[in-house]
Amino acid sequence: MPGMAVYAASKAALNIFSESVAGEVRNDNIKVSVLAPASVDTNFMSNLSGKSKSPSKAAQKLTVDDVAEAVIYLARQNANAWTSLADLRPLLVKK
């Protein structure tokens, strides 16, 4: 699927761009972080991919609340802490 190559390249470019910006503003006490969530269960994603009936672990999605919690965590970090990239993936075990 050619769309995946474009997606992967743009995601990699965003990571490198954020590292470059972080290096430029580090002395100004500005944090730069990238949150890269896996598939998130939203109306947009449901409409895009259709309803998957696959019970596979790969079909599991994060919730919007999962992503919001990660954003709050990154925002609350001490100014001396810096997270350049946070990959957020669903826990692949049943709770």
C-alpha positions as CSV (number, residue, x, y, z in Angstrom):
1,M,0.0,0.0,0.0
2,P,1.8,3.2,-1.1
3,G,-0.1,5.3,1.5
4,M,1.8,3.5,4.3
5,A,5.1,4.5,2.9
6,V,4.1,8.2,2.9
7,Y,2.7,7.8,6.4
8,A,5.9,6.1,7.7
9,A,8.2,8.7,6.0
10,S,6.2,11.7,7.4
11,K,6.2,10.1,10.9
12,A,10.0,9.7,10.8
13,A,10.4,13.3,9.5
14,L,8.3,14.6,12.4
15,N,10.5,12.8,14.9
16,I,13.7,14.2,13.4
17,F,12.2,17.7,13.1
18,S,11.1,17.6,16.8
19,E,14.7,16.6,17.9
20,S,16.2,19.4,15.9
21,V,13.7,22.0,17.3
22,A,14.3,20.6,20.8
23,G,18.1,21.1,20.4
24,E,17.5,24.7,19.3
25,V,15.3,25.7,22.2
26,R,16.8,23.6,25.0
27,N,18.6,26.6,26.5
28,D,15.3,28.5,26.6
29,N,13.7,25.9,29.0
30,I,11.2,24.7,26.3
31,K,10.4,21.1,26.0
32,V,9.5,19.5,22.7
33,S,7.8,16.1,22.8
34,V,6.1,13.9,20.1
35,L,3.3,11.6,21.1
36,A,2.9,8.8,18.6
37,P,-0.2,6.8,19.4
38,A,-1.0,3.6,17.7
39,S,-4.5,3.2,16.2
40,V,-7.1,5.1,18.3
41,D,-10.7,4.2,18.4
42,T,-12.4,7.3,16.9
43,N,-15.3,7.8,14.5
44,F,-12.9,8.8,11.8
45,M,-10.9,5.6,12.1
46,S,-14.0,3.5,12.1
47,N,-15.3,5.1,8.9
48,L,-11.9,4.9,7.3
49,S,-11.2,1.2,7.9
50,G,-14.7,-0.1,8.3
51,K,-15.8,-2.3,11.2
52,S,-13.2,-5.0,11.7
53,K,-14.5,-8.3,13.0
54,S,-11.0,-9.6,13.5
55,P,-10.3,-10.7,17.1
56,S,-6.6,-10.3,16.5
57,K,-4.5,-8.4,18.9
58,A,-3.5,-6.0,16.1
59,A,-7.1,-4.9,15.8
60,Q,-7.1,-3.6,19.4
61,K,-7.1,0.2,19.6
62,L,-6.4,2.9,22.1
63,T,-9.2,5.0,23.5
64,V,-9.2,8.8,23.2
65,D,-8.9,8.8,27.0
66,D,-5.7,6.8,26.8
67,V,-4.2,9.4,24.5
68,A,-5.4,12.3,26.7
69,E,-3.8,10.7,29.8
70,A,-0.5,10.4,27.9
71,V,-0.7,14.1,26.9
72,I,-1.3,15.2,30.4
73,Y,1.6,13.0,31.6
74,L,4.0,14.6,29.2
75,A,2.8,18.1,30.0
76,R,3.2,17.6,33.7
77,Q,6.9,16.5,33.5
78,N,9.4,18.7,35.3
79,A,11.2,21.2,33.2
80,N,14.4,19.2,33.8
81,A,12.9,16.1,32.2
82,W,12.5,15.7,28.5
83,T,10.8,13.0,26.5
84,S,11.5,13.3,22.8
85,L,9.2,10.5,21.6
86,A,6.5,8.6,23.4
87,D,5.1,5.7,21.5
88,L,1.7,4.8,22.9
89,R,0.4,1.3,22.1
90,P,-2.6,-0.7,23.5
91,L,-1.9,-3.3,26.1
92,L,-2.3,-6.6,24.3
93,V,-3.6,-8.6,27.2
94,K,-7.2,-8.9,28.4
95,K,-7.9,-7.0,31.6
